Amino acid sequence: MEAYAADVADLSKSVDYWNPGWVGCHCIDRQMTNRKCLAIYLRRMAGKFSAKVSEVMLAAAQKYEDAYAAWLEWERHLGKDVRPDAWDVPENRLSSAAAVRKAIEHEKAAAEEISKALAALEL
């Protein structure tokens, strides 16, 4: 994801997100929906564990929701339903790259919460 954000923000490159050989197409597209699914899964499963584990699972779910919101922000600037020349607009690319970086931060925070949940499990 970091490589993708760097590519998007590098205005010296003329990139086409929908070019099948480019890192953005299949590698990145799945990030968006997977984050929403992870949040739903963690929320549904949280009640099956102790209160302590449940609490951190819910915190991780929220971070994945936040990551999903950041991906929606990316999509608002460069998604396939945006005007065809969106990739040629520097503001779109820079805003999109910032959204991906925000998603990365939420991902890291979610991973930290999941680590806490795993540590709190009484196996």
Order of alpha helices (4+ residues) and beta strands (2+ residues): alpha-alpha-alpha-alpha
